[in-house]
Amino acid sequence: MLVGAGSVRRRLAQVALLAGVLTGCSGAAEDDARTSASASASADAAAEASDTAVKSGGTIGAAGSACPLPVTFDIAEDWEAEAIDTGSGGDGSAEPDSELAQELADALLHQGPVTAACEVDAKPAGNIGFLRVWTGKPGDDDARAVLKEFVAAEKGASKAKYSTFEAGGLSGAEVKYLVTSELLEETKEESAVAVTTERGPVVIHLGGMDTDEHRAMLPAYELAKRTLRVG
């Protein structure tokens, strides 16, 4: 009987030990789940904070705004928008020096299938860079194709990574890439999104003096992307 009682006690002890181990594992799993959920919530909150880290300074794109465009979107507070005049303003009798200047201007105003239409300056907000809007003629190319041509036309562009995004009923393409300047011997990050509309494709591009400036201006870029609508 004593042996039987000892055996029972040992079995009870083993059961208790096993229960303790299982409880500990369960508690650890719950702790891991809580930690994971907390980390996920923190990541979501950080992403949301990044998107809303800048206040809206108004909407551009509509008729009567600083830059009439096929789309509308919000610009960051203190950023200043100005339409880009792509006309030569001449009567065909320009001097050679003026013709050269016009050729240089054309090279800067056109990139791939699109032409510069609006420039949103970040300097009043304390950054060095621009959010530029490029527009093109209606065609059969989708947003990704337009964006690929845009990047291919930029000298020194490399390591382009494309993705899709949706905003305001629009489906578009986005690219993150690097641009290397031979003159400055440095590489910086750049970003752009593209959508197509009945009035033609639109590319919104964010550059910056360098990568640090580019990253500092990303909240303004995200604001524009998030509020993008057909005009």
Secondary structure, 3 states (H helix, E strand, C coil): CHHHHHHHHHHHHHHHHHHHHHHHHHHHHHHHHHHHHHHHHHHHHHHHHHHCCCCEEEEECCCCCCCCCCEEEEEECCCEEEECCCCCCCCCCCCHHHHHHHHHHHHHHEECCEEEEEEEECHHHCCCCEEEEEECCCCCCCHHHHHHHHHHCCCCEEEEEEEEEEECCEEEEEEEEEEEECCCCEEEEEEEEEEEECCEEEEEEECCCCHHHHHHHHHHHHHHHHCCEEC
